């Protein structure tokens, strides 16, 4: 036995192979996660979205729906993610001066958290905004995808520190 102070990675077995963590012994608790992201775009693109002049239709509503659908498919996309019975997903898309601000909230009564579902929802919503607006602006930048907060479970609550 070594005195290695680094934490053991939960998705690696004793031989270093990846495996799905057994959550069968964990308590079922209410869990909520909120993630955000941003699609930066040119002012002309923001104006086109605001005026309803994007060739594929409304990118904000389409992105909201895509994010909800993505959250429900997270376990199919992320190899070691557990399929969980999501009880609620909400995706918001807000047009601002320099792009689209996205926020996803996911909830579950379960044995494992919904962080990946919230992050997947935001990621796919951002990709959908890009797809819906790429005929107008191929220079959009998707970024700032991050977990803002989560509650429930053995590890307790988390809230991202506000930017200084």
Secondary structure as UniProt FT lines:
FT   TURN            10..11
FT   TURN            14..15
FT   TURN            24..25
FT   STRAND          29..40
FT   HELIX           43..51
FT   TURN            55..56
FT   HELIX           59..72
FT   HELIX           74..77
FT   TURN            79..80
FT   STRAND          86..96
FT   TURN            97..98
FT   STRAND          99..110
FT   HELIX           115..133
FT   TURN            134..136
FT   TURN            138..139
FT   STRAND          141..151
FT   TURN            154..155
FT   STRAND          158..159
//
